[in-house]
Amino acid sequence: MRAIIFGTGSTAERLVPQIRQQYDIVGFLDNNKSKWGATFKGLPVHAPEKILDMAYDVIIVAALTGFEPVKEQLISIGVEPGKISTDYVAVFVKSRILFLEHVGELFEEKGIVGSVAEGGVFQGEFAKEINRVFHSHRLYLFDTFTGFDQRDVNIEQSKQFSDYGEGSFNMSGESIVMNKLPHPSMCIIKKGFFPESANDINKDEVFCFVNLDFDLYQPILAGLNFFAPRMVAGGIILVHDYFNRGFSGVKQAITDFNLESKGLKLFPIGDGFSVGIQF
């Protein structure tokens, strides 16, 4: 069977060998214009709209961030829903959500309270899960909502942590996120460059759960420095992309934060990408 893969990032890098065991991969799609006309794994990369001119049996989504919006995008282009597979990435996301749900149960049992937050919201797919699980907690959402900031990109490129440019992951917006939240009244949007966007957070505000999904070295390190002193005993900071070779700055940020000197340890959560830090 002929498969076209949507995504040419680190998730696709990881999944291609597995997919090739079942399918004949004939090409790739990507929303990143700079990749159109190039090749990935020896095959051409096309704009999503080109799918209408291509022959295939299935489109496999290999983009972990916002895989459901990718499916909606393909359907809006004219792809039959039955020809779109998200199975390869859904398993990772489901593991992450299950971890979140169990954390919420444990916190309730132990009486652990505080606000919750996410840094790096994109289209709000995980934010809606945080809002659902911690429905009675104030939720702060930090994002530029315009993609990566050039100041962070400059550091990424100078240290060769990743090759994403300014504006990457810009298909976002406050309304897109807010419309997905089951309890929007509990949410406070903090739009702008982090950590400047957190300057007006009350110094007495404490947090029990924080998800850092900024992708890049500088905001991850800034997130750790900002939230760590504000975490309640037993609280957890989840850091996404630690095991993602496409964003190696995430692991370096945790290394430079120096957990051991603070008596903290990392633990994997089973989604293949994230680590947790308990305080």
C-alpha positions in Angstrom: 0.0 0.0 0.0 1.2 3.5 -0.8 1.6 6.0 2.0 2.2 9.7 2.2 3.6 11.0 5.5 2.5 14.4 6.9 5.5 15.7 8.8 9.3 15.8 8.3 10.4 16.5 11.8 11.9 14.4 14.5 8.7 12.4 15.0 8.7 11.4 11.3 12.4 10.6 11.7 11.5 8.1 14.5 8.4 6.6 12.8 9.6 6.2 9.2 11.4 2.8 9.8 8.3 1.5 11.5 6.0 2.7 8.8 8.2 1.3 6.0 7.6 -2.2 7.5 3.9 -1.9 6.4 3.8 0.7 3.6 5.5 1.9 0.5 6.2 5.6 1.3 5.9 7.7 -1.8 6.4 11.2 -0.4 6.0 13.7 2.4 3.8 16.7 3.2 4.8 19.6 5.5 3.4 23.0 6.5 6.9 24.5 6.5 7.3 26.3 3.2 11.1 26.2 3.4 10.9 22.4 3.0 8.7 22.4 -0.1 10.6 21.0 -3.1 13.3 19.5 -0.9 13.7 15.9 0.0 13.4 13.9 3.2 14.6 10.3 3.5 15.3 10.5 -0.2 11.7 11.4 -1.2 10.1 14.8 -2.2 8.4 17.1 0.3 5.3 18.8 -0.9 2.8 21.5 0.3 -0.3 19.9 1.8 -2.4 21.0 -1.1 -0.4 19.0 -3.5 -2.0 15.9 -2.1 -4.9 16.3 -4.5 -2.6 15.6 -7.4 -0.9 12.5 -5.8 -1.7 8.8 -5.8 -1.9 7.1 -2.4 -3.8 4.7 -0.2 -3.3 6.4 3.2 -1.9 9.6 4.6 0.0 8.9 7.9 0.2 11.9 10.3 3.7 12.0 11.8 3.4 15.4 13.5 3.1 15.0 17.2 2.2 18.7 17.9 -1.4 19.3 16.9 -2.0 16.0 15.0 -5.8 16.5 15.3 -5.6 20.0 13.6 -3.5 18.4 10.9 -6.2 15.8 10.3 -8.8 18.6 10.1 -6.6 20.5 7.7 -6.3 17.5 5.4 -10.1 17.1 5.5 -10.6 20.7 4.6 -8.3 20.3 1.6 -10.5 17.5 0.3 -8.9 14.3 1.7 -11.3 11.5 2.7 -11.3 11.1 6.5 -11.0 7.3 6.1 -7.7 7.7 4.3 -6.0 9.7 7.2 -4.2 7.7 10.0 -3.2 9.3 13.3 -2.6 6.0 15.0 1.2 6.2 15.1 1.2 9.5 17.0 -2.0 9.1 19.0 -0.4 6.5 21.2 2.2 9.0 22.4 -0.4 11.7 23.2 -2.8 9.2 24.9 0.1 8.2 27.3 0.7 11.8 28.1 -3.0 12.5 28.9 -3.2 9.3 31.0 -0.2 10.5 33.0 -1.9 13.9 33.5 -5.1 12.3 34.7 -3.3 10.1 37.2 -1.4 13.1 38.5 -4.7 14.9 39.0 -6.1 12.0 41.0 -3.0 11.8 43.2 -3.0 15.5 43.8 -6.7 15.4 44.9 -6.0 12.5 47.2 -3.1 14.2 48.8 -4.6 17.7 48.9 -2.0 19.2 46.7 -3.3 22.6 45.4 -2.1 25.6 43.5 -2.4 27.1 40.0 -1.4 25.3 36.8 0.3 26.5 33.7 1.5 25.7 30.3 4.4 27.4 28.4 4.2 26.8 24.7 0.5 26.3 24.0 0.4 26.2 20.2 -3.2 25.3 19.3 -4.3 24.3 22.8 -4.6 20.5 22.4 -2.8 19.7 25.8 -4.0 22.9 27.4 -7.6 21.7 27.1 -6.6 18.5 28.9 -4.9 20.4 31.7 -8.0 22.6 32.0 -10.2 19.5 32.1 -8.2 17.6 34.7 -7.5 20.7 36.9 -10.9 22.2 36.3 -11.0 24.1 39.7 -7.4 25.5 39.3 -6.4 28.8 37.8 -4.7 28.1 34.4 -2.0 30.4 33.0 -1.2 29.9 29.3 2.1 31.4 28.0 2.7 31.8 24.3 3.6 34.3 21.7 0.8 32.9 19.6 2.8 34.0 16.6 5.4 31.3 16.5 9.0 31.2 17.6 10.6 34.5 18.5 13.8 35.5 16.7 15.6 36.1 20.0 15.2 32.5 20.9 15.9 31.3 17.4 19.2 33.1 17.4 20.3 31.1 20.4 19.1 27.8 18.8 21.0 28.4 15.6 24.2 29.6 17.3 24.3 26.5 19.5 22.9 24.2 16.7 20.1 23.0 18.9 17.5 23.0 16.2 17.0 24.4 12.7 13.5 25.9 13.1 13.2 29.6 12.1 11.3 32.6 13.4 7.6 32.1 13.2 7.6 28.3 13.3 4.4 26.9 14.8 2.6 30.2 14.1 -0.7 28.6 13.2 -2.1 29.5 16.6 -4.1 32.2 18.2 -5.9 33.0 21.5 -9.3 32.3 20.2 -8.3 28.9 18.7 -7.1 27.9 22.2 -9.9 29.4 24.2 -12.6 27.8 22.1 -11.2 24.3 23.0 -11.1 24.8 26.8 -13.9 23.1 28.7 -13.6 25.7 31.5 -12.3 28.9 29.9 -13.3 31.1 32.8 -10.4 29.5 34.8 -7.9 30.5 32.1 -5.6 33.5 31.9 -3.8 34.1 28.6 -0.3 35.5 28.9 0.6 36.5 25.3 4.1 37.6 24.5 7.8 36.8 24.8 8.6 34.6 27.8 9.7 35.3 30.6 8.7 38.9 30.0 5.1 37.8 29.7 5.2 36.6 33.3 6.5 39.8 34.8 3.1 40.7 36.3 2.4 37.3 37.9 1.9 37.9 41.7 5.1 36.8 43.5 2.9 34.9 46.0 1.3 32.7 43.2 2.2 29.0 43.6 1.8 26.2 41.1 1.2 22.5 41.5 1.5 21.5 37.8 3.3 23.1 34.9 3.9 21.8 31.4 6.8 23.4 29.6 6.5 22.8 25.8 8.4 25.8 24.5 10.6 23.5 22.4 13.6 25.8 22.5 16.6 26.1 24.9 16.2 29.6 26.2 12.4 29.6 27.1 12.7 26.1 28.7 15.5 27.3 30.9 13.6 30.5 31.7 10.6 28.4 32.5 12.5 26.2 34.9 14.0 29.3 36.6 10.6 31.0 36.9 8.4 28.1 38.0 10.8 26.1 40.2 10.7 28.5 43.2 7.0 28.7 42.9 6.2 25.0 43.0 4.3 23.6 45.9 5.7 20.5 47.7 4.8 17.5 45.6 4.1 19.6 42.5 5.3 18.5 39.1 6.9 20.3 36.2 6.5 18.3 32.9 9.1 19.1 30.2 8.2 18.0 26.7 10.7 17.1 24.0 13.5 16.0 26.4 13.9 12.8 24.2 13.4 14.7 21.0 16.6 14.9 19.0 15.2 17.6 16.9 15.1 20.0 19.9 18.3 19.1 21.7 18.2 22.5 23.5 15.5 21.1 25.8 17.9 18.5 27.3 20.7 21.1 27.5 18.4 23.5 29.3 17.6 20.9 32.0 21.3 20.1 32.3 22.2 23.8 32.8 19.4 24.2 35.3 21.3 21.6 37.3 18.6 19.6 39.0 21.0 17.6 41.2 22.2 20.7 43.0 18.6 21.3 43.9 18.0 17.8 45.1 15.7 17.0 42.1 15.5 14.1 39.7 14.0 13.4 36.3 11.6 10.6 35.5 10.2 9.6 32.1 6.4 9.5 31.8 6.1 6.9 29.1 5.1 9.1 26.1 8.5 8.8 24.4 9.2 12.5 24.7 8.6 14.0 28.1 10.2 14.0 31.6 8.7 15.0 34.9 10.4 16.8 37.8 8.7 16.5 41.2 9.3 19.1 43.9 
